Each structure stands twice: as C-alpha cells, then as structure tokens.
Amino acid sequence: MKKSILVACGTAIATSTVVARAIEEAMKERGIDISTKQCKASEIRAYVSGVDLVVSTTQVPSDLGVPVIQTLAFLTGIGKEDVIEQIAKVLTD
C-alpha cells in the first residue's frame, strides 16, 4: 500500500524538493512505495489530511494527528541514515 509523506520547509521550493527526492530514493531502495507532497510550513494544516507522515526542516505544530519528523539531516548529512530509518519505521509499523 502506497504511503504519503508531506515535506514541509520555509518556502516549499528548494529545500523541500531536496528532502522529498532524498526520501523517495531511500524508500525505493527499501521497497517502500511512497508519494510525496511539498508545502510551506505555514500551509501544513491545509495539506496534512490523508498523509501518513510529515517531514519538516522547520518547526511545525505538534498536533497534526500524524507523526512528524523534524530534521536538517538531509541538508547537512549529519544523522541522515538514522532519520531514513525513522521514516521507514513509521511507514512500515
């Protein structure tokens, strides 16, 4: 079953694109079928319905009703594998 991830950043342009592509590649390598949507952090409530996970590079509300992973790992490279494993775990549990 395909899982949906909402990727949020400050402007929903470059940063969320980098993060979304990295997540797509990492999940594909693990055999996890996903789709990603991107949005600005300020728009998150308008896009969160129907998603399985939110990954954000900036602070977002914690009461979204879905798991949220806030990370800069895809931009810095620090802890990236750990975050990928967290994402995979959320999507497969």
Backbone torsions as a table, in degrees:
resi	resn	phi	psi	omega
1	MET	NA	129.7	-178.2
2	LYS	-69.6	133.2	177.7
3	LYS	-102.5	153.5	-177.5
4	SER	-118.8	131.6	179.4
5	ILE	-120.5	131.4	174.3
6	LEU	-99.7	122.6	-179.5
7	VAL	-106.8	120.5	-176.6
8	ALA	-118.2	141.3	173.5
9	CYS	-145.0	-172.2	-176.3
10	GLY	-64.8	-40.5	-174.9
11	THR	-122.6	-6.1	-179.9
12	ALA	61.9	33.9	178.2
13	ILE	-118.0	-98.2	-170.9
14	ALA	-72.1	-50.0	-174.3
15	THR	-61.7	-48.8	-178.5
16	SER	-65.9	-30.3	177.1
17	THR	-66.3	-45.9	178.3
18	VAL	-59.8	-47.3	-178.1
19	VAL	-65.8	-45.4	-179.5
20	ALA	-59.8	-44.8	-179.6
21	ARG	-64.7	-40.1	179.3
22	ALA	-64.8	-41.4	178.2
23	ILE	-65.3	-44.6	179.4
24	GLU	-57.2	-46.2	-180.0
25	GLU	-64.0	-45.5	-178.0
26	ALA	-64.7	-40.5	180.0
27	MET	-72.2	-35.4	176.9
28	LYS	-61.1	-42.3	178.2
29	GLU	-61.0	-28.1	-179.5
30	ARG	-94.5	1.6	178.8
31	GLY	75.3	22.3	179.4
32	ILE	-101.2	119.6	-177.1
33	ASP	-83.4	116.3	-178.3
34	ILE	-132.6	163.5	165.9
35	SER	-130.1	151.0	178.7
36	THR	-122.3	147.7	170.7
37	LYS	-125.6	151.8	-179.9
38	GLN	-121.5	147.9	176.7
39	CYS	-157.9	166.6	171.1
40	LYS	-75.6	150.4	177.9
41	ALA	-57.2	-36.4	-179.3
42	SER	-68.8	-15.5	-179.2
43	GLU	-101.2	2.6	-167.5
44	ILE	-57.1	-40.2	-179.0
45	ARG	-63.7	-28.6	179.3
46	ALA	-74.8	-21.3	-175.1
47	TYR	-112.6	-7.5	-171.3
48	VAL	-75.3	-21.1	-178.7
49	SER	-59.9	127.9	176.0
50	GLY	85.7	0.3	177.9
51	VAL	-94.0	156.8	-179.3
52	ASP	-95.0	-20.5	-174.7
53	LEU	-159.4	144.9	171.8
54	VAL	-113.5	129.8	172.1
55	VAL	-117.6	125.9	-174.3
56	SER	-131.9	146.7	175.4
57	THR	-99.0	4.2	179.1
58	THR	-143.2	169.9	-179.6
59	GLN	-65.8	137.2	175.3
60	VAL	-134.7	163.2	178.9
61	PRO	-59.3	148.6	-179.4
62	SER	-92.8	-5.6	-176.4
63	ASP	-104.0	44.4	-175.7
64	LEU	-87.0	-11.7	179.2
65	GLY	84.9	2.7	175.9
66	VAL	-137.1	158.5	177.1
67	PRO	-60.8	144.5	178.6
68	VAL	-126.0	130.0	172.5
69	ILE	-116.9	115.8	177.6
70	GLN	-101.6	123.1	-173.6
71	THR	-156.4	151.1	170.3
72	LEU	-112.3	7.3	-174.5
73	ALA	-57.8	-34.0	-179.2
74	PHE	-73.4	-17.8	178.9
75	LEU	-95.6	-36.4	-177.3
76	THR	-94.9	-24.9	-175.0
77	GLY	86.2	-15.1	-178.1
78	ILE	-77.5	119.0	179.4
79	GLY	76.6	13.3	-175.7
80	LYS	-58.7	-46.1	-179.1
81	GLU	-62.9	-37.9	178.0
82	ASP	-63.2	-41.9	179.5
83	VAL	-67.6	-40.0	177.2
84	ILE	-59.8	-41.8	177.9
85	GLU	-65.6	-38.4	176.4
86	GLN	-60.9	-44.9	-179.8
87	ILE	-62.5	-47.9	179.5
88	ALA	-58.8	-41.2	-179.8
89	LYS	-64.1	-45.1	178.7
90	VAL	-59.6	-42.1	-175.6
91	LEU	-74.9	-22.9	-177.0
92	THR	-104.1	-10.7	178.0
93	ASP	-78.0	NA	NA
